[in-house]
Amino acid sequence: SSGINAEYGGFQGALLSTIIDNVYFTEFYVGRAFDETAMKRALFGRLQGAKLPEGMSVKTPEIHRLTWKPSRMADKTTVYAFAWCEGCTLDVIRADIGSVVEMIKPTDVADIGDDMMRAYDSREIKSAAPSQFCSYNYYEAFTDLLKSLNKPVESYVKTKKSAAAYQAGKQAVYTAFEQKGLGKWPKRTVLPNY
């Protein structure tokens, strides 16, 4: 829901909304061919006319198209996602399991048997761990921030629920979707226990 939330309640999410004002995107850069009307509808159009709580509104960021000369393999899909930011290491994430992976890397191809090469080619996993960008690690960083501000630390779920304005905005979005016949937003059946 964070993509939807970003255009009404701010990009900062529920946790940070308890200590800072809403942060909104002013521009989106899209690196593939796309239908501009469909993109606008997906990012903010579905929420036009929604009754949002005071202090929240539907933002309409500019959408820019990036162009580049794609390599001949640009259309091949992969199960891998890459996440990084300035000052962080690169996370190679297997999207199908949602974990950072370390691949089996042959040291000398001449010494590797056919079975091992097939395993390497099929990208079998040596180990998997949570991403530095997972919600648990974000929550740990958030609790460190709260401690540095001498603010009380509550559980993840309790802190998210305490973001009353943000939660009211999220509920308004869900209601708007239902009223426009866009279905119900799925609810998490298992909440994190940290």
N, C-alpha and C positions, 0 to 999 in steps of 0.2 A: 504493500500500500504506500510505500514511501514515495514512489513516482507520482501518485495521485496527490498525496499529502503535500508534496513540494509546491504545488500550485495553489493551495489554499491556506495551509497552515505553516508553511515554511519548510525549507530543506533540512533544518536542524533536527527534526524528529521530536518525539515526545520527551525523551530524557533531557536534552538540552533546552527544550522549551520551558523547563522548570527554572532555568537560571539566566537565559538570554532571550532577547526579542526575536521574532520570526526573521528568518533569512530566506530570501527568494532568489530564484534564478532570473536573470534579465535576458539571457541569450542561451540558445541551444545550438550546437554544431553537430550536424548529422553527416556521417561519412559514407553514406550509400545513397543510391537513388531512392526516392521516396515520394509519396503523394502528399503535397503540402496540406491539402484540405484534411486528409486522414490524420496526418501528424498533429495538426492543430486540434482536431476533435479529440484525439487520444490524450494530449497533454492538458488541455484546458476547456475545450468546447463542450464536453459533456457536463461541465459544471456551471456553464453560463446560466444565470437565473436562479441558482441554488440559494437557499436561505442559510447563510453562514452566520456564526456567532459574531458579535461585535469585535472589531479589531482584525477580522479575517476577511479576505476578499479573493476572488479568482484573479490571478495574475496572467498576463498575456505576454510571455517573453518572445523576443525575436527568434526566428528559426533560420539558421544559415546552412546552406548546402556546401559541403566540402567536396572538392574534386581532386582526383589524383589518377595516375595511370596505374590500374591494377595489374598485379602480376598474373601470369596465366593460370595460377592456382587459386586466385582470389575467391572463387565460388565454392571451393571444397570446404566442407564443414569439419569440425573437430569437436571432441569432447572436452577440450581444454579451454580454460578461461585464464586470462592474465590480469592480475590486479597489482597496482603499485601506486605510489605517490612519492612526492619529493621527500627525501630523508628516510624512506622505507626500502626494504628489499623487495624484489619481485616475487610474487606468489604465483606458482603454476598450479592451477586448481582443476581437478577433474570435476567437471560440472555435473556428471551423473552421480557422484557420491558426495559432492560439496566439500571436498578436502584437498589440502595442499599435498602434492605428491612429489616424491623423489624417484626419478626414473632409474631403472637398471641401466648402467652405462658401461658397455664393454670397453676394457682398457686396450685390448689388441684384437681386432676383428679376426686375425689369423688363428688365434687360440680359442675362438668361440665356436662351439658346435652348432649344427643346424637347428636343433631344438632351442638353444639359447638365442640364436639370431631371430627365430620366429617369435619367441617371447618378447625380445626387444622390439621387433617390428610391430608386434601387436600392442606394444606399450604396456606390458604388465607392470604392476606397481610394486616397488620395493617397500615403501612405507607411506603412510598417510597421516596427516595431522590437521588440526583446525587452522584456518587462515588467520593471519594477524588482523584481518579485516572482518572477522566474524563478530556476531552480536556479543558473545561472551567477552572477547577482548576489548570491544568498544565499551562495554559496561565496566570492565576493570579500569580502563582509562578514565571513565566518567567518575567512578568512585574515588580515584586518586585526586581528580579535580575537586570534588566535593570536600574531601579531607583538607586539601590545601586552602579551601575557602572557609574552613571551620563550619561546614554545614553537615547535618546528620546524614548518614548513609542508610538507606533502606534496601530491601530486596529489589531486584530488577522489575518484577511484576508490580510491586507496590509503588515504585517510583514512576513507572509508566502510567499507572492508574491515577496517580496524584496530579498529573498534568491535565487538570480539569478543562481548561480552555482548548487545549489540543484535542483531547478526547471528544469534547462537544463538537468541534469542527469535523473530526473524523466521522462521527455519527451523522452529522448533517450531510456529508458526502455520501454515505451509505444510503441515507434516506432519499437524496436526490437521484441516485442511480435507480433505486426501486421505483420511484415515482415516474421516471422517464422510461420505465420498462427495460432497463439495462441489466436486470438481474440483481441477485444478492451477492455482496462481497463475502468470500469464504472466511470463516472464522478459524483461528488456530485451535486445534483440539488439544494439543499438549503445549503448555507454556513452559519456558525455561525456569529451572529451579535454582537461580542464583541471585 
